[in-house]
Amino acid sequence: MLESYGFTTLPMPLIEVVTRDFDLPDIHDYDALVFTSLEGVKRVADKVDLDQYKGSVFAIGPKTREYLEKEGGLRASTGKTFNSEGLAEHIKDNMAEGCKILGLRSSAATDLLRESLTEKYIYTEVQLYNIQLLPADLDIVSQGDVVFVVSASCAKSLAELGPETFKDITLVSIGPETSRNLPFPHITASVNTIQGMIDAYIDHLWSVID
């Protein structure tokens, strides 16, 4: 996507997905399934036939929703904003109080979704995989004009470099959860997707020109 806009890209992985053992309850015992990542969909699909599930399905963002529909045969819905807050509000708008909901997430995900949903629902959570932080490469960062930060875990790794590193570099955060872990001046995308980040940066460039 970045290259289609003429950017020269410098990839810098900051997280590694680590397998963990988990016990998956019978998904058919739940009124709704909640997926907070595409990776989570893959892990669950390895254990059960998702296309047999008849309840409601919620996804944190469009990529996760599209993967559920394409690979899992499930129609999923997302909130108006593609983060935990937006997802929680969307679920509350669409599920009756007291429903049984199964949250499927990584061990590194924030507690916001769980804390919000346990107020109204019988909420069970399964941690499907771990996230290991990788150190940010100062040499790579220093070559960039802009750093796109796509998750809270990535923000935590970047935070270890210190503020002087980003004195002449623009940081763009994918959303509020990522921004909370990014202790330097940055831009936060109003639409919490990769395209939203690109749009936010282009708007920033136009504002600088003006």
Protein Blocks (a to p, Z undefined) as FASTA:
>chain_A
ZZmnopacddddfbdcdddddddddfklpfbdcdfbfklmmmmmmmpcfklpcbdcddfb
fklmmmmmmmnopacdddfbdcfklmmmmmmmmpcehiacdddddfkbcfklmmmmmmmm
ccddddfbdcddddddfklmmmpmbdcdfbfklmmmmmmnojklmmmcccddfbfklmmm
mcbdcdddfbdcfklmmmmmmmmmmmmmZZ
